[in-house]
Amino acid sequence: MSDLPHSPAAERNKEPILAVLRRVLGPRGTALEIASGTGQHAAAFAAAFPDWSWRPTEAEPAMLAAIAARTAGLANVLAPVLLDVMAPEWPSPAAPFFDPFDAVFCANMLHIAPWQACGGLMRGAARALVPGGLLVTYGPYLEDGVATAPGNLAFDQSLRERNPAWGVRRLEDVAAEASRAGLALRERHAMPANNLLLVFASSP
């Protein structure tokens, strides 16, 4: 699979993320991944959770074949589907999901998407989750009252130079969007390279 798209960041962060997922996810369930990218997370997490069904999604049509190829040997990974988080329905009436999900996972999307994508993610996850289900997000965040690492400040500046609609998001703003959608921030986990893993829960 050396010819498949590869993300060094996904390779580095999959084990730290997996360590937290092992603590917060139950022994079995169904998971929806938003912005699966290269499929490296889907492959790693589905292999680690054989009793979970994993549904990858991606906004870039060209990535679907790579995700499918990378997860082809895993019986618990469903076919990847195209998904726009800002769409009123996920992914579309023509490609419906199965029953609601126990977990929704999204890594490294909020800072490379317009701010409206955050609200779309929260509202979509709230619709897609079972009562008490979890939304897990991973990536860099700014936090009120917490000194921002110089690397994250430089990263934020470089993102905004590439696209003014992008940027590292404030945790408080993200949590407020989640709350408006009916999701509550339940856990905050510090991760390597100045990232955070956040766990939001839908109402029981």
SULBEL-V651994 format. One record per backbone hydrogen bond with DSSP energy under -1.0 kcal/mol. CO is the residue of the C=O (numbers start at 1). NH is the residue of the N-H. E is the energy in kcal/mol with one decimal. If there is no record, write none. Layout:
BEGIN
CO:NH:E
CO:NH:E
END
This chain:
BEGIN
1:4:-1.9
7:11:-1.9
8:12:-2.2
9:13:-2.6
10:14:-1.2
13:17:-2.3
14:18:-2.5
15:19:-2.1
16:20:-1.2
17:21:-2.6
18:22:-2.3
20:23:-1.2
20:24:-1.8
21:25:-2.6
29:53:-2.4
30:102:-1.8
30:103:-1.7
31:55:-2.7
32:105:-2.8
36:39:-2.3
39:43:-2.4
40:44:-2.2
41:45:-3.1
42:46:-2.2
43:47:-1.6
44:48:-1.6
45:49:-1.6
49:52:-2.1
51:29:-1.2
53:31:-3.3
54:78:-2.6
55:33:-2.8
56:81:-1.6
57:36:-3.4
58:83:-1.6
60:63:-1.8
61:64:-1.3
63:67:-2.3
64:68:-2.5
65:69:-2.4
66:70:-2.5
67:71:-1.7
71:74:-2.0
74:77:-1.5
76:54:-3.0
81:58:-1.7
84:87:-2.1
92:95:-1.5
101:130:-2.6
102:134:-2.1
103:32:-2.2
104:136:-3.2
105:34:-3.1
106:138:-1.8
109:112:-1.5
111:167:-2.0
114:117:-2.0
115:118:-1.8
116:120:-2.1
117:121:-2.6
118:122:-2.5
119:123:-2.7
120:124:-2.5
121:125:-2.8
122:126:-2.3
123:127:-1.8
124:128:-2.1
125:129:-2.0
128:101:-3.0
130:133:-2.6
133:202:-2.7
134:104:-2.6
135:200:-3.3
136:106:-2.6
137:198:-2.7
138:108:-3.0
139:196:-2.9
142:171:-3.5
143:146:-1.6
149:153:-1.9
150:154:-2.5
151:155:-2.2
152:156:-2.6
153:157:-2.1
154:158:-2.4
155:159:-2.4
156:160:-2.2
157:161:-1.8
158:162:-1.6
159:163:-2.5
163:166:-2.3
169:142:-2.4
170:174:-2.2
171:175:-2.9
172:176:-1.8
173:177:-2.0
174:178:-2.3
175:179:-2.5
176:180:-2.2
177:181:-1.2
178:183:-3.0
179:182:-1.2
184:201:-2.5
187:199:-2.4
189:197:-2.6
195:191:-2.8
196:139:-1.9
197:189:-2.7
198:137:-2.3
199:186:-3.4
199:187:-1.7
200:135:-2.7
201:184:-2.5
203:132:-1.0
END
